Amino acid sequence: MISIKSEKEIEIMRRGGSYLASVMKEAIAFSKPGVALCQINDLIEKSIKSKKAKPSFKMVEDYHWASCLNINQGVVHGIPNEYRLQENDYLSLDIGLFYQGFHSDMSRTIKVKSHPEKKIEDKFLAVGKKALQEAVKATKPGNRVGHISQAIEKVLRAAGYSPVEVLTGHGIGRKLHENPSIPCFLPGDIKETDLLKTGMTLALEVIYAKGKPDLVMREDDWTLETEDGQLSGLFEDTVAITDKKTLILTQ
């Protein structure tokens, strides 16, 4: 069953999402060459708790960290270990926050720089950001989940990249993962996918690879990475469909 949220519940999720966006901003600013992944995770956990919230991911069975941090070919579920960031690493930060009974979920991929204020456009990352923007545009009442998937796939394939097929975005709310699943590609007929309705809250995820979409599990039994060792990217926002427009709750 797909959960429909009230205006009051969406407002709680909006506050939680704004806190999560603040945590993400702090974590990105801290992520420079020489910093260990475990140090980034510690900062994330402290920041979440300072907002009287809880790390969503630590509520997942057998997962003991506040974030998932993936390097280069790492796709999702990367454990924040002792690895120290190097110049020009690609770092994917995935963070969940639980506030007043509701979860929010957010991801960003960055290129690690000693001086991140010197912005240099990176095609691989720009495409992921654009795909997420198009996914948000496609998220509106009367459309279907397939319209979101189609929008993501169109942007990724036009740039020569592969949507990861075995991982999806998802509904979100009182549970971190709710229905519906939202693939990064359109596997069939749009009409067979779930109808989007006012009150739905969704974690839209763009999960993609520079090479082939096939994944392998690392020895830690959590980290999924690209089988061919090529670069992976991850962009995600939590959104709510309202009568007026679709709100990005992790703005």
C-alpha positions, 0 to 999 in steps of 0.5 A: 500500500502507498502511504498518503500524508496529511498536510501536517505530516508533510510539514513535519517532513519538511522540517526534517528535510531542511535539517537533513539538507543542513547536515549534508551541507556541513558534510560536503564542506568537511569532505576534503583530501586527507579526511577519513570517511569515518570522520565524515560519518562522525560529523554527520551523526553529531550534526543530526543529533544536535537537531534532536533527530536520529540517523535513519540508517542506524535504524536499519537492521545490522547497519551501525553507521549514520551514513553511507559513503561511497568512493569512485566505483562505489554505488551504495551502502558504503561503510564509512571506514578509515579510508582517507579522501584523495584529490579528485576522488568522487565521493557519494554521500547518502544520509537519512534523518528521522525527525518526529516520527518521519524519515527523510533521505538525501544523496549527493556526489561530489569531486573532492578538491583541496579548494572546493570554492573553485568550481569546475563543471564536471559533466558526469556530475552535471548529468546526475544533477540534471536527471534529478531535476527532471525527475522532480519535474515529472513528479506531479499528480496524474503522472505515474512512477514510470514518468519519473523513471523515463525522465531519469533514463532519458537524461542518463542515456543521452549522455552515454551513461547507464542507469543502475537497474537493480536499485531504485528510489522509493516512497518514504515517511514513517518507514525509511523505505515505503511503496512505490519503488521508483526505478532509474529506467522504464522497464515496461509500459508507463500505464502499468506503473503506480499513479502519482497522487497528492500527499505522496512523499517520495525519495527520488534517486538517480543511481547511475554508472559511467560504464555498465550497470552491473554491480558486485558486492564487496567483502564487507557484505554492504558496499555495492560497486560497479563490476567494471570498476568505472565511476558511479554517481548518486543524487537523491532528494525527498519530495512531497506532492501537494495540490499546488506543486511538488515540494523538495523537502531536502531543499 
